[in-house]
Amino acid sequence: MSFLRRRKGKAENAAEASQADDDSEETEKEHESGKKTTRRKRKEASANRWSCVSNCCWLIGVICSIWWFLLFLLNAMPASFPQYVTEAITGPVSDPPGVKLRKEGLTAKHPVVFVPGIVTGGLELWEGHSCADGLFRKRLWGGTFGELYKRPLCWVEHMSLDNETGLDPEGIRVRPVSGLVAADYFAPGYFVWAVLIANLARIGYEEKTMYMASYDWRLSFQNTEVRDQTLSRIKSNIELMVATNGGNKVVVLPHSMGVLYFLHFMKWVEAPAPMGGGGGSDWCAKHIKAVINIGGPFLGVPKAVAGLFSIEAKDIAVARAFAPGVLDKDVFGLQTLQHMMRMTRTWDSTMSMIPKGGDTIWGGLDWSPEGNCNCNVKKVKNNDTNDVDPYRVNYGRMISFGKDVAETHSSKIERIDFRDAVKGHLLANATHCDVWIEYHEMGVGGVKAVADYKIYTAGSILDLLHFVAPKLMTRGDAHFSYGIADNLNDPKYEHYKYWSNPLETRLPNSPEMEIYSLYGVGIPTERAYVYKLTPAAECYIPFQIDTSADGGSDNPCLKGGVYSADGDETVPVLSAGFMCAKAWRGKTRFNPSGIRTFLREYDHAPPANLLEGRGTQSGAHVDIMGNFALIEDISELQVIPGLKIHLMNYRPRIVLELQHQFL
């Protein structure tokens, strides 16, 4: 029995062992199954991940392939193919002005000097801080602007000037690019002088008869001589061009702010040293045949006020309204508007374009020289009539706090003077801000005082800027002036701060010289603004254009907080045309030698299709440099000055209104 029991025990043990083996096998199977499931999930996740990467790579590859294929077609197609397509759509294309004039037998005669305006000339780095390693003689301004995207804070640091001196910060040297390439293109594909240079080359001009008077457009005009001796270089180059071209005098082509810069030069070159160039009172008469001003802001531009006051213009105001707070906050690691304000407020040249002449020129609380203006500005063809009823707009109120304030008679508006207001507590703790701006030292009381004054005309704009930007205007007062001279024999007008203001200086004693003013019309141009207070925040700019202010169909002049008048999109007609049309016309106190003045307005016509690019009939401030009619006029004037341009189209009512107020 014991044997049987033992045998039974063995059997039981064997059964238990067998059961354990089965359990172990099941566990192993479950474990293997779990491993397989995990591996399968990992493979699926990996497959999904690689699928996404593959799709992205595939998409990039397709885009690149299409791009290279299009480039291949562009280089492989005949040179005449784009013209063939354009002609098939729009009809026969006229010859470029240079080709047309060469067929007529015109050839180069007078040497040409180009004077670029603000921001259109290239600037390159010659010395910088460690963050700018590898950028020696690379463009910081102009070209691709690649460094702006790669290292924005470093770029802002190197593009800024010293806030006290208006010159180079310690350890930084940014200098203007030299040669025709300095301002032929602002950025790849965006021409400035390139089209004009190419057309002049077709009638025989070359680099020895064309000179780009590039300068650091950030500096005040006199400081370009103090730091870089730019005015002396322009003087020497003009003398050399006259001497090496058979004694033919130069024809000077300033554009935009370059118009004011060359006005300053003409006074500087004849003034005695050390303040001036010591060329003598007959230097201009001996060396300059004609000055052909293009889009000249002779009397300033309201856009400069908005830029200094709130770092805005119409486009930026619209962007702020479209994406509220974005530009005021950190974008790519910097507070965009604050950094831009800090940088541009070190550029003293911007103050040269503050409106000149005060209320006498730009209008007061209840009048403006433009008066009733048709704000549906468009090109009017020869056989068209503009039957839209004009709307009365008071452009004299350059800044108004509120749409109702802009439209109400001044007798019904209660205003509180801001000039002696106590600024109160600081707006921001500077330690919390990425960058310091002058508004951070302006208290809540100061902001309220500015808004409570409600209306600012050209006469009170200067007081406003002194109140909100005292350091900026302290430098500006040393270099620029904005008044109207009562007595030009007063010795104070011999100082360089008056030389760029045509209302406070005389033209040279050069009766054989000719002065032209060529500019575009037919584009709504910023003339006055409706402002509001910005909601309080840390490190903020307290004022901004009120984009909700809109005149609708009743007042089409007011859109997005901006009152528009006729002009070239940047310079109103009033500023571009008045000096040549009236103040310099004939022998006047500003033109004692009777230099002949001529004027032409170019009606704006946008491009008919994309193939025309920026158009050949544009009147826009920069695009006019590609206007065929303007290029043809300029090309002819190089050969026979005075040949073709004559007074035409300047708004006679503006002249009469200002003649009553001013002359």
Secondary structure as a PSIPRED ss2 file (coil, helix, strand):
# PSIPRED VFORMAT (PSIPRED V4.0)

   1 M C   1.000  0.000  0.000
   2 S H   0.000  1.000  0.000
   3 F H   0.000  1.000  0.000
   4 L H   0.000  1.000  0.000
   5 R H   0.000  1.000  0.000
   6 R H   0.000  1.000  0.000
   7 R H   0.000  1.000  0.000
   8 K H   0.000  1.000  0.000
   9 G H   0.000  1.000  0.000
  10 K H   0.000  1.000  0.000
  11 A H   0.000  1.000  0.000
  12 E H   0.000  1.000  0.000
  13 N H   0.000  1.000  0.000
  14 A H   0.000  1.000  0.000
  15 A H   0.000  1.000  0.000
  16 E H   0.000  1.000  0.000
  17 A H   0.000  1.000  0.000
  18 S H   0.000  1.000  0.000
  19 Q H   0.000  1.000  0.000
  20 A H   0.000  1.000  0.000
  21 D H   0.000  1.000  0.000
  22 D H   0.000  1.000  0.000
  23 D H   0.000  1.000  0.000
  24 S H   0.000  1.000  0.000
  25 E H   0.000  1.000  0.000
  26 E H   0.000  1.000  0.000
  27 T H   0.000  1.000  0.000
  28 E H   0.000  1.000  0.000
  29 K H   0.000  1.000  0.000
  30 E H   0.000  1.000  0.000
  31 H H   0.000  1.000  0.000
  32 E H   0.000  1.000  0.000
  33 S H   0.000  1.000  0.000
  34 G H   0.000  1.000  0.000
  35 K H   0.000  1.000  0.000
  36 K H   0.000  1.000  0.000
  37 T H   0.000  1.000  0.000
  38 T H   0.000  1.000  0.000
  39 R H   0.000  1.000  0.000
  40 R H   0.000  1.000  0.000
  41 K H   0.000  1.000  0.000
  42 R H   0.000  1.000  0.000
  43 K H   0.000  1.000  0.000
  44 E H   0.000  1.000  0.000
  45 A H   0.000  1.000  0.000
  46 S H   0.000  1.000  0.000
  47 A H   0.000  1.000  0.000
  48 N H   0.000  1.000  0.000
  49 R H   0.000  1.000  0.000
  50 W H   0.000  1.000  0.000
  51 S H   0.000  1.000  0.000
  52 C H   0.000  1.000  0.000
  53 V H   0.000  1.000  0.000
  54 S H   0.000  1.000  0.000
  55 N H   0.000  1.000  0.000
  56 C H   0.000  1.000  0.000
  57 C H   0.000  1.000  0.000
  58 W H   0.000  1.000  0.000
  59 L H   0.000  1.000  0.000
  60 I H   0.000  1.000  0.000
  61 G H   0.000  1.000  0.000
  62 V H   0.000  1.000  0.000
  63 I H   0.000  1.000  0.000
  64 C H   0.000  1.000  0.000
  65 S H   0.000  1.000  0.000
  66 I H   0.000  1.000  0.000
  67 W H   0.000  1.000  0.000
  68 W H   0.000  1.000  0.000
  69 F H   0.000  1.000  0.000
  70 L H   0.000  1.000  0.000
  71 L H   0.000  1.000  0.000
  72 F H   0.000  1.000  0.000
  73 L H   0.000  1.000  0.000
  74 L H   0.000  1.000  0.000
  75 N H   0.000  1.000  0.000
  76 A H   0.000  1.000  0.000
  77 M C   1.000  0.000  0.000
  78 P C   1.000  0.000  0.000
  79 A C   1.000  0.000  0.000
  80 S C   1.000  0.000  0.000
  81 F H   0.000  1.000  0.000
  82 P H   0.000  1.000  0.000
  83 Q H   0.000  1.000  0.000
  84 Y H   0.000  1.000  0.000
  85 V H   0.000  1.000  0.000
  86 T H   0.000  1.000  0.000
  87 E H   0.000  1.000  0.000
  88 A H   0.000  1.000  0.000
  89 I H   0.000  1.000  0.000
  90 T H   0.000  1.000  0.000
  91 G C   1.000  0.000  0.000
  92 P C   1.000  0.000  0.000
  93 V C   1.000  0.000  0.000
  94 S C   1.000  0.000  0.000
  95 D C   1.000  0.000  0.000
  96 P C   1.000  0.000  0.000
  97 P H   0.000  1.000  0.000
  98 G H   0.000  1.000  0.000
  99 V H   0.000  1.000  0.000
 100 K H   0.000  1.000  0.000
 101 L H   0.000  1.000  0.000
 102 R H   0.000  1.000  0.000
 103 K H   0.000  1.000  0.000
 104 E C   1.000  0.000  0.000
 105 G C   1.000  0.000  0.000
 106 L C   1.000  0.000  0.000
 107 T C   1.000  0.000  0.000
 108 A C   1.000  0.000  0.000
 109 K C   1.000  0.000  0.000
 110 H C   1.000  0.000  0.000
 111 P C   1.000  0.000  0.000
 112 V E   0.000  0.000  1.000
 113 V E   0.000  0.000  1.000
 114 F E   0.000  0.000  1.000
 115 V E   0.000  0.000  1.000
 116 P C   1.000  0.000  0.000
 117 G C   1.000  0.000  0.000
 118 I C   1.000  0.000  0.000
 119 V C   1.000  0.000  0.000
 120 T C   1.000  0.000  0.000
 121 G C   1.000  0.000  0.000
 122 G C   1.000  0.000  0.000
 123 L E   0.000  0.000  1.000
 124 E E   0.000  0.000  1.000
 125 L E   0.000  0.000  1.000
 126 W E   0.000  0.000  1.000
 127 E E   0.000  0.000  1.000
 128 G C   1.000  0.000  0.000
 129 H C   1.000  0.000  0.000
 130 S H   0.000  1.000  0.000
 131 C H   0.000  1.000  0.000
 132 A H   0.000  1.000  0.000
 133 D C   1.000  0.000  0.000
 134 G C   1.000  0.000  0.000
 135 L C   1.000  0.000  0.000
 136 F C   1.000  0.000  0.000
 137 R C   1.000  0.000  0.000
 138 K C   1.000  0.000  0.000
 139 R E   0.000  0.000  1.000
 140 L E   0.000  0.000  1.000
 141 W E   0.000  0.000  1.000
 142 G C   1.000  0.000  0.000
 143 G C   1.000  0.000  0.000
 144 T C   1.000  0.000  0.000
 145 F C   1.000  0.000  0.000
 146 G H   0.000  1.000  0.000
 147 E H   0.000  1.000  0.000
 148 L H   0.000  1.000  0.000
 149 Y H   0.000  1.000  0.000
 150 K H   0.000  1.000  0.000
 151 R C   1.000  0.000  0.000
 152 P H   0.000  1.000  0.000
 153 L H   0.000  1.000  0.000
 154 C H   0.000  1.000  0.000
 155 W H   0.000  1.000  0.000
 156 V H   0.000  1.000  0.000
 157 E H   0.000  1.000  0.000
 158 H H   0.000  1.000  0.000
 159 M H   0.000  1.000  0.000
 160 S C   1.000  0.000  0.000
 161 L C   1.000  0.000  0.000
 162 D C   1.000  0.000  0.000
 163 N C   1.000  0.000  0.000
 164 E C   1.000  0.000  0.000
 165 T C   1.000  0.000  0.000
 166 G C   1.000  0.000  0.000
 167 L C   1.000  0.000  0.000
 168 D C   1.000  0.000  0.000
 169 P C   1.000  0.000  0.000
 170 E C   1.000  0.000  0.000
 171 G C   1.000  0.000  0.000
 172 I C   1.000  0.000  0.000
 173 R E   0.000  0.000  1.000
 174 V E   0.000  0.000  1.000
 175 R E   0.000  0.000  1.000
 176 P E   0.000  0.000  1.000
 177 V C   1.000  0.000  0.000
 178 S C   1.000  0.000  0.000
 179 G C   1.000  0.000  0.000
 180 L H   0.000  1.000  0.000
 181 V H   0.000  1.000  0.000
 182 A H   0.000  1.000  0.000
 183 A C   1.000  0.000  0.000
 184 D C   1.000  0.000  0.000
 185 Y E   0.000  0.000  1.000
 186 F E   0.000  0.000  1.000
 187 A E   0.000  0.000  1.000
 188 P C   1.000  0.000  0.000
 189 G C   1.000  0.000  0.000
 190 Y E   0.000  0.000  1.000
 191 F E   0.000  0.000  1.000
 192 V C   1.000  0.000  0.000
 193 W C   1.000  0.000  0.000
 194 A H   0.000  1.000  0.000
 195 V H   0.000  1.000  0.000
 196 L H   0.000  1.000  0.000
 197 I H   0.000  1.000  0.000
 198 A H   0.000  1.000  0.000
 199 N H   0.000  1.000  0.000
 200 L H   0.000  1.000  0.000
 201 A H   0.000  1.000  0.000
 202 R H   0.000  1.000  0.000
 203 I C   1.000  0.000  0.000
 204 G C   1.000  0.000  0.000
 205 Y C   1.000  0.000  0.000
 206 E C   1.000  0.000  0.000
 207 E H   0.000  1.000  0.000
 208 K H   0.000  1.000  0.000
 209 T H   0.000  1.000  0.000
 210 M E   0.000  0.000  1.000
 211 Y E   0.000  0.000  1.000
 212 M E   0.000  0.000  1.000
 213 A C   1.000  0.000  0.000
 214 S C   1.000  0.000  0.000
 215 Y C   1.000  0.000  0.000
 216 D C   1.000  0.000  0.000
 217 W C   1.000  0.000  0.000
 218 R C   1.000  0.000  0.000
 219 L C   1.000  0.000  0.000
 220 S C   1.000  0.000  0.000
 221 F H   0.000  1.000  0.000
 222 Q H   0.000  1.000  0.000
 223 N H   0.000  1.000  0.000
 224 T H   0.000  1.000  0.000
 225 E H   0.000  1.000  0.000
 226 V H   0.000  1.000  0.000
 227 R H   0.000  1.000  0.000
 228 D H   0.000  1.000  0.000
 229 Q C   1.000  0.000  0.000
 230 T H   0.000  1.000  0.000
 231 L H   0.000  1.000  0.000
 232 S H   0.000  1.000  0.000
 233 R H   0.000  1.000  0.000
 234 I H   0.000  1.000  0.000
 235 K H   0.000  1.000  0.000
 236 S H   0.000  1.000  0.000
 237 N H   0.000  1.000  0.000
 238 I H   0.000  1.000  0.000
 239 E H   0.000  1.000  0.000
 240 L H   0.000  1.000  0.000
 241 M H   0.000  1.000  0.000
 242 V H   0.000  1.000  0.000
 243 A H   0.000  1.000  0.000
 244 T C   1.000  0.000  0.000
 245 N C   1.000  0.000  0.000
 246 G C   1.000  0.000  0.000
 247 G C   1.000  0.000  0.000
 248 N C   1.000  0.000  0.000
 249 K C   1.000  0.000  0.000
 250 V E   0.000  0.000  1.000
 251 V E   0.000  0.000  1.000
 252 V E   0.000  0.000  1.000
 253 L E   0.000  0.000  1.000
 254 P E   0.000  0.000  1.000
 255 H E   0.000  0.000  1.000
 256 S C   1.000  0.000  0.000
 257 M H   0.000  1.000  0.000
 258 G H   0.000  1.000  0.000
 259 V H   0.000  1.000  0.000
 260 L H   0.000  1.000  0.000
 261 Y H   0.000  1.000  0.000
 262 F H   0.000  1.000  0.000
 263 L H   0.000  1.000  0.000
 264 H H   0.000  1.000  0.000
 265 F H   0.000  1.000  0.000
 266 M H   0.000  1.000  0.000
 267 K H   0.000  1.000  0.000
 268 W H   0.000  1.000  0.000
 269 V H   0.000  1.000  0.000
 270 E H   0.000  1.000  0.000
 271 A C   1.000  0.000  0.000
 272 P C   1.000  0.000  0.000
 273 A C   1.000  0.000  0.000
 274 P C   1.000  0.000  0.000
 275 M C   1.000  0.000  0.000
 276 G C   1.000  0.000  0.000
 277 G C   1.000  0.000  0.000
 278 G C   1.000  0.000  0.000
 279 G C   1.000  0.000  0.000
 280 G C   1.000  0.000  0.000
 281 S C   1.000  0.000  0.000
 282 D C   1.000  0.000  0.000
 283 W H   0.000  1.000  0.000
 284 C H   0.000  1.000  0.000
 285 A H   0.000  1.000  0.000
 286 K H   0.000  1.000  0.000
 287 H H   0.000  1.000  0.000
 288 I E   0.000  0.000  1.000
 289 K E   0.000  0.000  1.000
 290 A E   0.000  0.000  1.000
 291 V E   0.000  0.000  1.000
 292 I E   0.000  0.000  1.000
 293 N E   0.000  0.000  1.000
 294 I E   0.000  0.000  1.000
 295 G C   1.000  0.000  0.000
 296 G C   1.000  0.000  0.000
 297 P C   1.000  0.000  0.000
 298 F C   1.000  0.000  0.000
 299 L C   1.000  0.000  0.000
 300 G C   1.000  0.000  0.000
 301 V C   1.000  0.000  0.000
 302 P H   0.000  1.000  0.000
 303 K H   0.000  1.000  0.000
 304 A H   0.000  1.000  0.000
 305 V H   0.000  1.000  0.000
 306 A H   0.000  1.000  0.000
 307 G H   0.000  1.000  0.000
 308 L H   0.000  1.000  0.000
 309 F H   0.000  1.000  0.000
 310 S H   0.000  1.000  0.000
 311 I C   1.000  0.000  0.000
 312 E C   1.000  0.000  0.000
 313 A C   1.000  0.000  0.000
 314 K H   0.000  1.000  0.000
 315 D H   0.000  1.000  0.000
 316 I H   0.000  1.000  0.000
 317 A H   0.000  1.000  0.000
 318 V H   0.000  1.000  0.000
 319 A H   0.000  1.000  0.000
 320 R H   0.000  1.000  0.000
 321 A H   0.000  1.000  0.000
 322 F H   0.000  1.000  0.000
 323 A C   1.000  0.000  0.000
 324 P C   1.000  0.000  0.000
 325 G C   1.000  0.000  0.000
 326 V C   1.000  0.000  0.000
 327 L C   1.000  0.000  0.000
 328 D C   1.000  0.000  0.000
 329 K C   1.000  0.000  0.000
 330 D E   0.000  0.000  1.000
 331 V E   0.000  0.000  1.000
 332 F C   1.000  0.000  0.000
 333 G C   1.000  0.000  0.000
 334 L E   0.000  0.000  1.000
 335 Q E   0.000  0.000  1.000
 336 T H   0.000  1.000  0.000
 337 L H   0.000  1.000  0.000
 338 Q H   0.000  1.000  0.000
 339 H H   0.000  1.000  0.000
 340 M H   0.000  1.000  0.000
 341 M H   0.000  1.000  0.000
 342 R H   0.000  1.000  0.000
 343 M H   0.000  1.000  0.000
 344 T H   0.000  1.000  0.000
 345 R C   1.000  0.000  0.000
 346 T C   1.000  0.000  0.000
 347 W C   1.000  0.000  0.000
 348 D H   0.000  1.000  0.000
 349 S H   0.000  1.000  0.000
 350 T H   0.000  1.000  0.000
 351 M H   0.000  1.000  0.000
 352 S H   0.000  1.000  0.000
 353 M H   0.000  1.000  0.000
 354 I C   1.000  0.000  0.000
 355 P C   1.000  0.000  0.000
 356 K C   1.000  0.000  0.000
 357 G C   1.000  0.000  0.000
 358 G H   0.000  1.000  0.000
 359 D H   0.000  1.000  0.000
 360 T H   0.000  1.000  0.000
 361 I H   0.000  1.000  0.000
 362 W H   0.000  1.000  0.000
 363 G C   1.000  0.000  0.000
 364 G C   1.000  0.000  0.000
 365 L C   1.000  0.000  0.000
 366 D C   1.000  0.000  0.000
 367 W C   1.000  0.000  0.000
 368 S C   1.000  0.000  0.000
 369 P C   1.000  0.000  0.000
 370 E C   1.000  0.000  0.000
 371 G C   1.000  0.000  0.000
 372 N E   0.000  0.000  1.000
 373 C E   0.000  0.000  1.000
 374 N C   1.000  0.000  0.000
 375 C C   1.000  0.000  0.000
 376 N C   1.000  0.000  0.000
 377 V C   1.000  0.000  0.000
 378 K C   1.000  0.000  0.000
 379 K C   1.000  0.000  0.000
 380 V C   1.000  0.000  0.000
 381 K C   1.000  0.000  0.000
 382 N C   1.000  0.000  0.000
 383 N C   1.000  0.000  0.000
 384 D C   1.000  0.000  0.000
 385 T C   1.000  0.000  0.000
 386 N C   1.000  0.000  0.000
 387 D C   1.000  0.000  0.000
 388 V C   1.000  0.000  0.000
 389 D C   1.000  0.000  0.000
 390 P C   1.000  0.000  0.000
 391 Y E   0.000  0.000  1.000
 392 R E   0.000  0.000  1.000
 393 V C   1.000  0.000  0.000
 394 N C   1.000  0.000  0.000
 395 Y C   1.000  0.000  0.000
 396 G C   1.000  0.000  0.000
 397 R C   1.000  0.000  0.000
 398 M C   1.000  0.000  0.000
 399 I E   0.000  0.000  1.000
 400 S E   0.000  0.000  1.000
 401 F E   0.000  0.000  1.000
 402 G C   1.000  0.000  0.000
 403 K H   0.000  1.000  0.000
 404 D H   0.000  1.000  0.000
 405 V H   0.000  1.000  0.000
 406 A H   0.000  1.000  0.000
 407 E H   0.000  1.000  0.000
 408 T C   1.000  0.000  0.000
 409 H C   1.000  0.000  0.000
 410 S H   0.000  1.000  0.000
 411 S H   0.000  1.000  0.000
 412 K H   0.000  1.000  0.000
 413 I C   1.000  0.000  0.000
 414 E C   1.000  0.000  0.000
 415 R C   1.000  0.000  0.000
 416 I C   1.000  0.000  0.000
 417 D C   1.000  0.000  0.000
 418 F C   1.000  0.000  0.000
 419 R C   1.000  0.000  0.000
 420 D C   1.000  0.000  0.000
 421 A C   1.000  0.000  0.000
 422 V C   1.000  0.000  0.000
 423 K C   1.000  0.000  0.000
 424 G C   1.000  0.000  0.000
 425 H C   1.000  0.000  0.000
 426 L C   1.000  0.000  0.000
 427 L C   1.000  0.000  0.000
 428 A C   1.000  0.000  0.000
 429 N C   1.000  0.000  0.000
 430 A H   0.000  1.000  0.000
 431 T H   0.000  1.000  0.000
 432 H H   0.000  1.000  0.000
 433 C C   1.000  0.000  0.000
 434 D C   1.000  0.000  0.000
 435 V C   1.000  0.000  0.000
 436 W C   1.000  0.000  0.000
 437 I C   1.000  0.000  0.000
 438 E H   0.000  1.000  0.000
 439 Y H   0.000  1.000  0.000
 440 H H   0.000  1.000  0.000
 441 E H   0.000  1.000  0.000
 442 M C   1.000  0.000  0.000
 443 G C   1.000  0.000  0.000
 444 V H   0.000  1.000  0.000
 445 G H   0.000  1.000  0.000
 446 G H   0.000  1.000  0.000
 447 V H   0.000  1.000  0.000
 448 K H   0.000  1.000  0.000
 449 A H   0.000  1.000  0.000
 450 V H   0.000  1.000  0.000
 451 A H   0.000  1.000  0.000
 452 D H   0.000  1.000  0.000
 453 Y H   0.000  1.000  0.000
 454 K C   1.000  0.000  0.000
 455 I E   0.000  0.000  1.000
 456 Y E   0.000  0.000  1.000
 457 T C   1.000  0.000  0.000
 458 A H   0.000  1.000  0.000
 459 G H   0.000  1.000  0.000
 460 S H   0.000  1.000  0.000
 461 I H   0.000  1.000  0.000
 462 L H   0.000  1.000  0.000
 463 D H   0.000  1.000  0.000
 464 L H   0.000  1.000  0.000
 465 L H   0.000  1.000  0.000
 466 H H   0.000  1.000  0.000
 467 F H   0.000  1.000  0.000
 468 V H   0.000  1.000  0.000
 469 A C   1.000  0.000  0.000
 470 P H   0.000  1.000  0.000
 471 K H   0.000  1.000  0.000
 472 L H   0.000  1.000  0.000
 473 M H   0.000  1.000  0.000
 474 T H   0.000  1.000  0.000
 475 R H   0.000  1.000  0.000
 476 G H   0.000  1.000  0.000
 477 D H   0.000  1.000  0.000
 478 A H   0.000  1.000  0.000
 479 H H   0.000  1.000  0.000
 480 F C   1.000  0.000  0.000
 481 S C   1.000  0.000  0.000
 482 Y C   1.000  0.000  0.000
 483 G C   1.000  0.000  0.000
 484 I C   1.000  0.000  0.000
 485 A C   1.000  0.000  0.000
 486 D C   1.000  0.000  0.000
 487 N C   1.000  0.000  0.000
 488 L C   1.000  0.000  0.000
 489 N C   1.000  0.000  0.000
 490 D C   1.000  0.000  0.000
 491 P H   0.000  1.000  0.000
 492 K H   0.000  1.000  0.000
 493 Y H   0.000  1.000  0.000
 494 E H   0.000  1.000  0.000
 495 H C   1.000  0.000  0.000
 496 Y H   0.000  1.000  0.000
 497 K H   0.000  1.000  0.000
 498 Y H   0.000  1.000  0.000
 499 W C   1.000  0.000  0.000
 500 S C   1.000  0.000  0.000
 501 N C   1.000  0.000  0.000
 502 P C   1.000  0.000  0.000
 503 L C   1.000  0.000  0.000
 504 E C   1.000  0.000  0.000
 505 T C   1.000  0.000  0.000
 506 R C   1.000  0.000  0.000
 507 L C   1.000  0.000  0.000
 508 P C   1.000  0.000  0.000
 509 N C   1.000  0.000  0.000
 510 S C   1.000  0.000  0.000
 511 P C   1.000  0.000  0.000
 512 E C   1.000  0.000  0.000
 513 M C   1.000  0.000  0.000
 514 E E   0.000  0.000  1.000
 515 I E   0.000  0.000  1.000
 516 Y E   0.000  0.000  1.000
 517 S E   0.000  0.000  1.000
 518 L E   0.000  0.000  1.000
 519 Y E   0.000  0.000  1.000
 520 G E   0.000  0.000  1.000
 521 V E   0.000  0.000  1.000
 522 G C   1.000  0.000  0.000
 523 I E   0.000  0.000  1.000
 524 P E   0.000  0.000  1.000
 525 T E   0.000  0.000  1.000
 526 E E   0.000  0.000  1.000
 527 R E   0.000  0.000  1.000
 528 A E   0.000  0.000  1.000
 529 Y E   0.000  0.000  1.000
 530 V E   0.000  0.000  1.000
 531 Y E   0.000  0.000  1.000
 532 K E   0.000  0.000  1.000
 533 L E   0.000  0.000  1.000
 534 T C   1.000  0.000  0.000
 535 P C   1.000  0.000  0.000
 536 A C   1.000  0.000  0.000
 537 A C   1.000  0.000  0.000
 538 E C   1.000  0.000  0.000
 539 C C   1.000  0.000  0.000
 540 Y C   1.000  0.000  0.000
 541 I C   1.000  0.000  0.000
 542 P C   1.000  0.000  0.000
 543 F E   0.000  0.000  1.000
 544 Q E   0.000  0.000  1.000
 545 I E   0.000  0.000  1.000
 546 D C   1.000  0.000  0.000
 547 T C   1.000  0.000  0.000
 548 S C   1.000  0.000  0.000
 549 A C   1.000  0.000  0.000
 550 D C   1.000  0.000  0.000
 551 G C   1.000  0.000  0.000
 552 G C   1.000  0.000  0.000
 553 S C   1.000  0.000  0.000
 554 D C   1.000  0.000  0.000
 555 N C   1.000  0.000  0.000
 556 P C   1.000  0.000  0.000
 557 C C   1.000  0.000  0.000
 558 L E   0.000  0.000  1.000
 559 K E   0.000  0.000  1.000
 560 G C   1.000  0.000  0.000
 561 G C   1.000  0.000  0.000
 562 V E   0.000  0.000  1.000
 563 Y E   0.000  0.000  1.000
 564 S E   0.000  0.000  1.000
 565 A E   0.000  0.000  1.000
 566 D E   0.000  0.000  1.000
 567 G E   0.000  0.000  1.000
 568 D E   0.000  0.000  1.000
 569 E C   1.000  0.000  0.000
 570 T C   1.000  0.000  0.000
 571 V C   1.000  0.000  0.000
 572 P E   0.000  0.000  1.000
 573 V H   0.000  1.000  0.000
 574 L H   0.000  1.000  0.000
 575 S H   0.000  1.000  0.000
 576 A H   0.000  1.000  0.000
 577 G H   0.000  1.000  0.000
 578 F H   0.000  1.000  0.000
 579 M H   0.000  1.000  0.000
 580 C H   0.000  1.000  0.000
 581 A H   0.000  1.000  0.000
 582 K H   0.000  1.000  0.000
 583 A H   0.000  1.000  0.000
 584 W C   1.000  0.000  0.000
 585 R C   1.000  0.000  0.000
 586 G C   1.000  0.000  0.000
 587 K C   1.000  0.000  0.000
 588 T E   0.000  0.000  1.000
 589 R C   1.000  0.000  0.000
 590 F C   1.000  0.000  0.000
 591 N E   0.000  0.000  1.000
 592 P C   1.000  0.000  0.000
 593 S C   1.000  0.000  0.000
 594 G C   1.000  0.000  0.000
 595 I C   1.000  0.000  0.000
 596 R E   0.000  0.000  1.000
 597 T E   0.000  0.000  1.000
 598 F E   0.000  0.000  1.000
 599 L E   0.000  0.000  1.000
 600 R E   0.000  0.000  1.000
 601 E E   0.000  0.000  1.000
 602 Y E   0.000  0.000  1.000
 603 D E   0.000  0.000  1.000
 604 H C   1.000  0.000  0.000
 605 A C   1.000  0.000  0.000
 606 P C   1.000  0.000  0.000
 607 P C   1.000  0.000  0.000
 608 A C   1.000  0.000  0.000
 609 N C   1.000  0.000  0.000
 610 L H   0.000  1.000  0.000
 611 L H   0.000  1.000  0.000
 612 E H   0.000  1.000  0.000
 613 G C   1.000  0.000  0.000
 614 R C   1.000  0.000  0.000
 615 G C   1.000  0.000  0.000
 616 T C   1.000  0.000  0.000
 617 Q C   1.000  0.000  0.000
 618 S C   1.000  0.000  0.000
 619 G C   1.000  0.000  0.000
 620 A C   1.000  0.000  0.000
 621 H C   1.000  0.000  0.000
 622 V C   1.000  0.000  0.000
 623 D H   0.000  1.000  0.000
 624 I H   0.000  1.000  0.000
 625 M H   0.000  1.000  0.000
 626 G H   0.000  1.000  0.000
 627 N C   1.000  0.000  0.000
 628 F H   0.000  1.000  0.000
 629 A H   0.000  1.000  0.000
 630 L H   0.000  1.000  0.000
 631 I H   0.000  1.000  0.000
 632 E H   0.000  1.000  0.000
 633 D H   0.000  1.000  0.000
 634 I H   0.000  1.000  0.000
 635 S H   0.000  1.000  0.000
 636 E H   0.000  1.000  0.000
 637 L H   0.000  1.000  0.000
 638 Q H   0.000  1.000  0.000
 639 V H   0.000  1.000  0.000
 640 I C   1.000  0.000  0.000
 641 P C   1.000  0.000  0.000
 642 G C   1.000  0.000  0.000
 643 L C   1.000  0.000  0.000
 644 K C   1.000  0.000  0.000
 645 I C   1.000  0.000  0.000
 646 H C   1.000  0.000  0.000
 647 L C   1.000  0.000  0.000
 648 M C   1.000  0.000  0.000
 649 N C   1.000  0.000  0.000
 650 Y C   1.000  0.000  0.000
 651 R C   1.000  0.000  0.000
 652 P H   0.000  1.000  0.000
 653 R H   0.000  1.000  0.000
 654 I H   0.000  1.000  0.000
 655 V H   0.000  1.000  0.000
 656 L H   0.000  1.000  0.000
 657 E H   0.000  1.000  0.000
 658 L H   0.000  1.000  0.000
 659 Q H   0.000  1.000  0.000
 660 H H   0.000  1.000  0.000
 661 Q H   0.000  1.000  0.000
 662 F C   1.000  0.000  0.000
 663 L C   1.000  0.000  0.000
